[in-house]
Amino acid sequence: MLRQRGVQELWVAGVALDYCVRATTLDALKQGLRAVVLIDAVRAVDAAPGDGERALQELMDAGARVHSWGHSQHESRSHATGRAPAR
């Protein structure tokens, strides 16, 4: 439906990085859309420790890009899961 309307890229934000954001982003990629996760606008549920990190890695491995305002990617990934960056 989005492709029929000329959409080529989907920017994704949401509360559950490891659930809704993950599913939406993977669906977009399967439909041939470019997908960008707005890392400053997501948060992982982390039902099991590390779920958010694993979901983000899965999305990047599948071809999604990660966009952040004012953070390095490592700091952004830690921000997404609510944990401080490892030093």
Secondary structure, 3 states (H helix, E strand, C coil): CCHHHCCCEEEEEECCHHHHHHHHHHHHHHCCCEEEEEEEEECCCCCCCCHHHHHHHHHHHHCCEEECCCCCHHHHHHHHHCCCCCC
